[in-house]
Amino acid sequence: MSDHDYASTPDTEFRPTEVVRRWLDTCERVHAGHCGQGLPFTVGPWSRPLLLIDVSTNSLVEAPPEVRYIALSYTWGQDQSTASATLKNIVNLQEPNGLGAITLPRVIADSMKFVAELGERYLWVDRLCVVQDGPAKQHQLNGMGNIYAGSYFTLVAARNDDASGPLYATRNTPWPRKLRRPPSLIKHDAPKARPILSGKRIIVTQAQYLMRTSWYTRGWTLQEYLFSKRRVVFQGETVNWECLYDAWHEVQDVSEAKLDTFHGDSQITGLRTPPWPDMLRFSRLVAMYIKRDLTFPEDVLDAFAGILSHLSRTFQGGFISGLPQMCFDAALLWQPWKRHLRRRKSVKCADIEAVMPSWSWAGWTGAALHSESWRSASAYQHESFEDPGWQQCSWRTFSTLLWHYSVTLDSPRKPIKVTCHPISESDPLPASWSRSNGIYRHERYPHQLFQYPPPIRDPHIAHTPPISARFLHCTTKRVFLAAGETFAGSASRCPVMDLLVPETGAWAGIIQSHQFAKDETTTPCPQIELIEISRGSVENKEVEQRSFDEWERGLWPREGDIYHFYNVLWIEWKSNIAYRIGCGRVERSTWDSIEGATIIVTLG
């Protein structure tokens, strides 16, 4: 294929409602309702909109049951408009022409006009259809996935950097005859090439061009995009369509579309999770999300809440500040892919130094997540159908502590229940499981193989709302080790430091600081304060090298073919609260031989 794919020239006079109506009619006719289905379950009575914009009355209304509505996905950006629904003005906004009393951002006003011209009545927009200071706001944020998945389609306003610009541009000249093909992207979670109906191929990468827009860099828009089953995307001076079965550009003739033109390999199908937890998928979603921008850092978990709520059906116990409770010990082992991380700080309240806990990935910004650092959390998988390059993982994480969390320092402390962990041949089997030659099967899914039993979704249990907790509490062992040589990590692009026994200088383990400066090569601290958080082991296999920075150091002891170690956090103290500043490993026999001290830790 050449660098450019040819398409016919569209009309100079741009009539987007005609194009979109043709797409909707074609999708309804050809895809036989497949694309009209929302997620296979709801997450509560608030998983549908509570309020909608009635474009016929220019006002907010309570959402009628089973009503058809269109959702808007856009970028707030630096738009200075204060137009939003609050407890103070909500009654007035529900009066006929109530929205006429406020100045709406241009993109919202244009979207209302577009919906009316399309012959539809209801539009959902976050800042107006969620009362910003109301008691139901958090419930609506948790149900955001279902709100977008339940829409007739989603209007994606991606041509502007903020809400003050128009939904689409007025076109005065014909489109160029060549549609450039953008650079290829990563294989996983990237838009796919789709055949067009004329027999030629256009990479419908208006979706890939989308990745170069401000809209695509925003944190909130990830879940809006992923959950929307139909998307009408305005970007640049054009519009394109994406649904579960097809992707079309405005220059295409879709009159002879067939169901088999594309086989449903869309973004939303990736969120139709199996009945067991998919940690590989979760790690990729976090890696995609953490690189995105937020106007208000405080929103980091709220903007991801729809995804967390959706995944909680298979992640038993849900999520605590973005970490899955079922494998909490292994989830704490997250590491960045690159340096230099920075604490995520509030821009609303100057007296709040950091808005999210240091022990969660959500508490940091500035670098992507290294998804390989979570390999042990998915070690229950015996095979992967999504990733042909995936290989079985021998890395295991074992609990050594009892963790509790609290929302504030003074609020009740609640236990964290780790329910997905390795078991041995001598351990009793959970109900409905069988074991043969070290392979586990669940009676409902006998063809799916596991290395140990993960929790299996109960279809009768609803989701678990994500928890936003500031503090962890535990009683653990503390040890001080000496800082050794800093070297380039082999598992990531972060510098790593050797840990040495102070009295002998013997190698003890490694630590990766989250706060190494970009050009720092010297040791930042002569003494490293460490606390134990779990125990681990891994087989001496080449496939495991990609997760272990110390693999080629030649310093770590092997007991046969097994490397045994403790997982540790590097901490610093502020006002009797410990904060995570690094994560690493200490060889097991070395850690056991050091007396250390048993301390009670509150980790903030």
NORDAPE-V511022 format. One record per backbone hydrogen bond with DSSP energy under -1.0 kcal/mol. CO is the residue of the C=O (numbers start at 1). NH is the residue of the N-H. If there is no record, write none. Layout:
BEGIN
co=CO nh=NH
co=CO nh=NH
END
This chain:
BEGIN
co=3 nh=181
co=5 nh=179
co=15 nh=19
co=16 nh=20
co=17 nh=21
co=18 nh=22
co=19 nh=23
co=20 nh=24
co=21 nh=25
co=22 nh=26
co=23 nh=27
co=24 nh=28
co=25 nh=29
co=26 nh=30
co=27 nh=31
co=31 nh=34
co=44 nh=47
co=50 nh=63
co=52 nh=61
co=53 nh=123
co=54 nh=58
co=54 nh=59
co=57 nh=97
co=58 nh=99
co=59 nh=54
co=61 nh=52
co=64 nh=67
co=69 nh=152
co=70 nh=124
co=71 nh=155
co=73 nh=157
co=76 nh=79
co=76 nh=163
co=85 nh=132
co=86 nh=90
co=89 nh=93
co=92 nh=95
co=93 nh=60
co=95 nh=98
co=97 nh=100
co=98 nh=101
co=99 nh=102
co=105 nh=109
co=106 nh=110
co=107 nh=111
co=108 nh=112
co=109 nh=113
co=110 nh=114
co=111 nh=115
co=112 nh=116
co=113 nh=117
co=114 nh=118
co=115 nh=120
co=116 nh=119
co=121 nh=55
co=122 nh=70
co=123 nh=53
co=124 nh=72
co=125 nh=128
co=125 nh=129
co=126 nh=130
co=127 nh=85
co=131 nh=134
co=134 nh=137
co=136 nh=140
co=137 nh=141
co=138 nh=142
co=139 nh=143
co=141 nh=144
co=143 nh=147
co=144 nh=148
co=145 nh=149
co=146 nh=150
co=148 nh=151
co=153 nh=71
co=154 nh=232
co=155 nh=73
co=156 nh=158
co=156 nh=234
co=163 nh=107
co=177 nh=7
co=179 nh=5
co=196 nh=199
co=200 nh=196
co=202 nh=204
co=203 nh=205
co=205 nh=209
co=206 nh=210
co=209 nh=212
co=210 nh=213
co=215 nh=218
co=217 nh=293
co=219 nh=222
co=220 nh=224
co=221 nh=225
co=222 nh=226
co=223 nh=227
co=230 nh=154
co=231 nh=242
co=232 nh=156
co=233 nh=240
co=234 nh=158
co=235 nh=238
co=238 nh=235
co=239 nh=250
co=240 nh=233
co=241 nh=248
co=242 nh=231
co=246 nh=243
co=248 nh=241
co=249 nh=252
co=254 nh=257
co=258 nh=261
co=264 nh=266
co=267 nh=270
co=268 nh=271
co=269 nh=272
co=271 nh=273
co=275 nh=457
co=278 nh=282
co=279 nh=283
co=280 nh=284
co=281 nh=285
co=282 nh=286
co=283 nh=287
co=284 nh=288
co=285 nh=289
co=286 nh=290
co=289 nh=292
co=293 nh=219
co=296 nh=299
co=297 nh=300
co=299 nh=303
co=304 nh=308
co=305 nh=309
co=306 nh=310
co=307 nh=311
co=308 nh=312
co=310 nh=313
co=311 nh=314
co=311 nh=315
co=314 nh=316
co=315 nh=318
co=318 nh=325
co=319 nh=467
co=320 nh=323
co=323 nh=320
co=325 nh=328
co=326 nh=420
co=327 nh=331
co=328 nh=332
co=330 nh=333
co=331 nh=334
co=335 nh=370
co=337 nh=493
co=342 nh=365
co=344 nh=355
co=349 nh=352
co=357 nh=360
co=360 nh=363
co=361 nh=364
co=363 nh=344
co=365 nh=342
co=368 nh=337
co=369 nh=371
co=370 nh=373
co=371 nh=374
co=372 nh=375
co=374 nh=377
co=375 nh=378
co=376 nh=379
co=378 nh=381
co=380 nh=451
co=387 nh=390
co=396 nh=537
co=398 nh=535
co=403 nh=416
co=404 nh=473
co=405 nh=414
co=406 nh=471
co=414 nh=405
co=424 nh=427
co=430 nh=433
co=432 nh=443
co=434 nh=441
co=436 nh=439
co=439 nh=436
co=440 nh=450
co=441 nh=434
co=442 nh=445
co=445 nh=448
co=449 nh=382
co=450 nh=440
co=458 nh=461
co=467 nh=321
co=471 nh=406
co=472 nh=603
co=473 nh=404
co=474 nh=601
co=476 nh=599
co=477 nh=532
co=478 nh=597
co=479 nh=530
co=481 nh=528
co=482 nh=500
co=485 nh=498
co=487 nh=496
co=494 nh=489
co=496 nh=487
co=497 nh=511
co=498 nh=484
co=499 nh=508
co=499 nh=509
co=500 nh=482
co=501 nh=505
co=506 nh=501
co=508 nh=587
co=509 nh=499
co=510 nh=585
co=511 nh=497
co=512 nh=583
co=517 nh=520
co=526 nh=483
co=528 nh=481
co=529 nh=571
co=530 nh=479
co=531 nh=569
co=534 nh=567
co=535 nh=398
co=536 nh=565
co=537 nh=396
co=538 nh=563
co=539 nh=541
co=541 nh=544
co=542 nh=545
co=544 nh=547
co=545 nh=548
co=548 nh=551
co=550 nh=553
co=558 nh=560
co=559 nh=562
co=561 nh=540
co=562 nh=559
co=563 nh=538
co=564 nh=588
co=565 nh=536
co=566 nh=586
co=567 nh=533
co=567 nh=534
co=568 nh=584
co=569 nh=531
co=570 nh=581
co=570 nh=582
co=572 nh=579
co=574 nh=577
co=577 nh=574
co=578 nh=604
co=579 nh=572
co=581 nh=514
co=582 nh=570
co=583 nh=512
co=584 nh=568
co=585 nh=510
co=586 nh=566
co=587 nh=591
co=588 nh=592
co=589 nh=593
co=597 nh=478
co=599 nh=476
co=601 nh=474
co=602 nh=578
co=603 nh=472
END
